[in-house]
Amino acid sequence: MGKGVYPIGVVAELLDVHPRTLRIYEQENLVKPERKNGRRYYSEEDVALIRCIRELIHEDGISLMGVKRLMDLAPCWKVRNCRKKQCGRYHGKGRNGRIKQGEEKWLK
C-alpha cells in the first residue's frame, strides 16, 4: 500500500474537485487518507480510487449512495474498468481501510 504523500489541496487541484468533495468521500467511508498531525495525505492508490469514484458518478451517472452500495458489493475494477493494480482496495485497503470478511475473493 502506498504512503500518503499528497495533501488535500494538491489532490483537489490534480482531480479538479473542491477539497470539500474529498472530505465528503472520506466522511462516507469511500476513501481513507493517511492522517499526520491532523492533516490528510493521499497515496497514489487513494488518488486512483477517487478517480474511479468520480468516473462512476460523472460518466456513469451513479449517485454517491449508489457508489457506496456498489463498493460494498464489489471492488471498483469489477464495477468499472479502472486500474486494478493502482486501486487501494486491490492492495487490501477496503472502504474503511480494512479488508471486509468475504472481500478476499476479489483480490484474486
Phi, psi and omega per residue, in radians:
M1 nan 2.367 -3.112
G2 -1.254 2.741 3.118
K3 -1.526 2.469 3.106
G4 -1.216 2.029 -3.103
V5 -2.162 -0.338 -3.059
Y6 -1.739 2.126 3.056
P7 -1.235 2.856 -3.031
I8 -0.999 -0.674 -3.138
G9 -1.115 -0.673 3.130
V10 -1.188 -0.767 3.135
V11 -1.129 -0.731 3.121
A12 -1.040 -0.771 3.134
E13 -1.202 -0.743 -3.138
L14 -1.035 -0.710 -3.087
L15 -1.706 0.020 3.141
D16 0.984 0.889 3.078
V17 -2.283 2.816 3.065
H18 -1.356 2.509 3.089
P19 -0.953 -0.544 3.112
R20 -1.063 -0.619 3.110
T21 -1.069 -0.740 3.126
L22 -1.159 -0.639 3.085
R23 -1.150 -0.654 3.099
I24 -1.118 -0.764 3.109
Y25 -1.048 -0.676 3.089
E26 -1.189 -0.783 3.129
Q27 -1.031 -0.618 -3.141
E28 -1.503 0.119 3.113
N29 1.088 0.525 3.072
L30 -1.513 -0.483 3.113
V31 -2.514 2.593 -3.131
K32 -2.296 1.556 3.135
P33 -1.207 2.717 3.072
E34 -1.199 2.573 3.104
R35 -2.014 2.302 3.061
K36 -2.365 2.113 3.128
N37 0.912 0.678 3.100
G38 1.375 0.062 3.136
R39 -1.900 2.608 3.134
R40 -1.537 2.379 3.037
Y41 -2.304 2.217 -3.053
Y42 -1.793 2.474 3.085
S43 -1.582 3.002 3.047
E44 -1.015 -0.696 3.140
E45 -1.135 -0.694 3.082
D46 -1.065 -0.769 -3.136
V47 -1.091 -0.743 3.119
A48 -1.107 -0.709 3.118
L49 -1.133 -0.741 3.122
I50 -1.108 -0.697 3.074
R51 -1.015 -0.786 3.137
C52 -1.086 -0.777 3.114
I53 -1.037 -0.787 3.137
R54 -1.091 -0.691 3.104
E55 -1.135 -0.715 3.108
L56 -1.073 -0.704 -3.109
I57 -1.303 -0.874 -2.972
H58 -1.583 -0.525 3.138
E59 -1.665 -0.615 -3.110
D60 -1.721 -0.141 3.063
G61 1.249 0.498 -3.136
I62 -1.630 2.384 3.134
S63 -1.233 2.876 3.105
L64 -1.037 -0.731 3.110
M65 -1.150 -0.620 3.075
G66 -1.124 -0.715 3.106
V67 -1.106 -0.760 3.111
K68 -1.003 -0.787 -3.126
R69 -1.121 -0.791 3.111
L70 -1.049 -0.726 -3.134
M71 -1.177 -0.444 3.042
D72 -1.258 -0.550 -3.066
L73 -1.525 -0.607 -3.079
A74 -2.786 2.672 3.085
P75 -1.195 2.782 -3.024
C76 -1.036 -0.589 -3.112
W77 -1.232 -0.254 3.018
K78 -1.535 -0.486 -3.129
V79 -1.454 -0.779 -3.103
R80 -2.389 2.558 -3.034
N81 -1.345 1.134 3.088
C82 -1.626 3.133 -3.003
R83 -1.353 1.711 -3.087
K84 -0.945 -0.811 -3.039
K85 -1.169 -0.377 3.138
Q86 -1.700 -0.087 -3.040
C87 -1.365 2.380 3.098
G88 -1.048 -0.613 3.133
R89 -1.225 -0.551 3.094
Y90 -1.134 -0.589 -3.119
H91 -1.583 0.313 3.042
G92 1.566 0.178 3.128
K93 -1.855 1.713 3.129
G94 -1.267 -3.032 -3.126
R95 -0.938 -0.642 -3.103
N96 -1.766 0.241 3.105
G97 1.619 -0.045 -3.131
R98 -2.288 2.726 3.033
I99 -1.343 2.243 3.091
K100 -1.386 2.696 3.084
Q101 -1.020 2.294 -3.135
G102 1.561 -0.227 -3.107
E103 -1.387 -0.252 -3.123
E104 -0.980 -0.536 -3.105
K105 -1.054 -0.491 -3.124
W106 -1.333 -0.279 -3.076
L107 -1.474 -0.035 -3.127
K108 -1.481 nan nan
